[in-house]
């Protein structure tokens, strides 16, 4: 894409649309993305998070998006803005506000009521996005997505997309608008596309997504790699070939797998996904994309994060770690380091942005192949070497010809395991002519070139000089041979640690070639115009008046070496660092930088306890509750004939727990059957006249779980047979379905759908219903449901629990229904230390304990997720700084909902360190 007049490789990482109350946290993640080589961040804006009720859009979260876009700009990242209205993204209702669940018109169509709602959302969010557009000079938004994966293509959807497009333009959106085509159907291509079989739409660019990387086995073991697809110039082409669907616009993958999500009842696949879609995957698949001239690539996710509160859709639990490069606890996984080498490469080597498919290149081995591309203007050739097929993991050494304007050569290369390499030939390397190298280019700047290769593998780099240059090997071992006939200087070496070679030649700028093995390559950071070696992270580099101010993190004692503008003084996180010249033109710190201090975390010992669920008792006063009196619903699930509507959304109760109390007279039934909607791994508990009938759960353990159930309770004969009676039912609603199929799936009823007594709809039952008491003005609509404790402030830090009994945790007994456990703890994390902390419940070495209870975790009032002991797999919940106060008091409130008894009670609870850095 041309950005600010410069042809730019858009290398983008997706950040989860979680909204956390801490700008520092956003800055941390965005700086890490920039540091590992991204120039762009992409994120969805979740309509449902921002609109608690029809017509209400002034919720604080929308204003926070302003901050987020500012921080992205300050960090130096472009932004791909994805405001939906439909986003999918494993969020409640696929990003739809829950109140849309009762709208008459079909969502994702041209139904007037639906369009009126999307208009309001676009008005609110576009006002923010518009003022952050790069084109205004007031921000860094470069692209705007309408809808997401709209795979229905009728007239109604066309009208709908056109409506969204026109609205965005009317709202002042000037940047190119695109849609994300699920898979590669050739749907919604710009009018400029002349490719037969495509479907034109109101877009400026065509983009598609794909998740071809393979996942993990259900037992959590790493499966075999998949074959990397050619979705651009190396592929089959045509309407369904990926980028080939739009022949006049840049190759653009709006989402390319950077991991995968995980489901309730799995064994916990994130660590495995991080390996399956780890470094080898990135090299093979992202490398294939580069060879295919996909010059706008966004990886979903690079920073997965936490689907806190009631944000997760039924298909996913609290953690949206995704096995991504930056883990949920904000730590860099090894795959982030590989991304870094790729990101720096595509941002450094400009000719990559404008290539065509090159001539076929034979190889000496059938086990490998080369995808060849050429920049016609500069003559630069790119050789992408990969196994044949690309999922092979054999160890192959081979040769292939390099034919460029410089002559004909034979390159020797090795691919061992899931691996691929992009080699560059005929290229201007800092004013020195690179004939070719069998090391990959990581980056180059200011007379320094950083090349890398796999440890122990041989490499050669050929540069051309009209006369014999002076070559000094400053560190490590390398051979240097000059051929005066061709002018070729050939450096030969084994990749091992760091090799430094200094080349000076008449009429050429001096060049320092740094050749690193992969471990060493990870120690380098390029920040704008500065190259740094040593620390575990470099965030910013500012050079002024001979002084270089660096900020970053150490997770252990680390060296520091810099190459950049002329510098006399270097500071690290504000403190001067004594430096001396290093071999190869840089400056090196005389002493290592310090690692972080050790932190100690308090034990959580002093718990207070109170039982709740008073709603189960016959005498509970529910006079103030809403009486269920609606006879019609727009939800896709209807009550049985003759029964009033019971579904919670119809009464404005959209998230979390909902209570029902059905009052009736006469003889009690012998069996009660309830039809209920509870989302993924939902829960329902019932009492008749205060006697506990039991609990039922929606089965889990599959990637697309059921979300609705029919369950029967047999009424024990011991219960009174004459009225009045109260049937009390509590439904935990684990969120609304996504609407990926454009079939209003988000409108499936939640809470009770219908109830029958002895097989028939009972006459004369008065139902009262109660969900969340209101919307938390700070934490938003997704923070709270309708538990008694939530309605009475028990989840909040300011609640006074002094009258509550003391209680030991782990506990040894439980009542059926919900009880609360509260404690406080003080943290004293030093200001120069970034500690990423979590809360762990039970034994993380097993995915589930089998105990029949679940916990809502409130930290300082924020609902940080749900632990389900008999479903799993998540035991550790990330507590982000901002929610957590690292230097002061914190309050934990756990709402434990149990089947009752000695076994189904709270297991151990403790704080966990997920990473510590000095910064
Ligand atoms: C894509 C979709 C995303 C997300 C992803 C899986 O198809 O566009 O929103 O759901 O799948 O994580």
Boltz pocket constraint, residues with backbone or C-beta under 6 A from the ligand:
constraints:
  - pocket:
      binder: B
      contacts: [[A, 87], [A, 88], [A, 89], [A, 90], [A, 148], [A, 149], [A, 180], [A, 182], [A, 209], [A, 255], [A, 260], [A, 261]]
      max_distance: 6.0
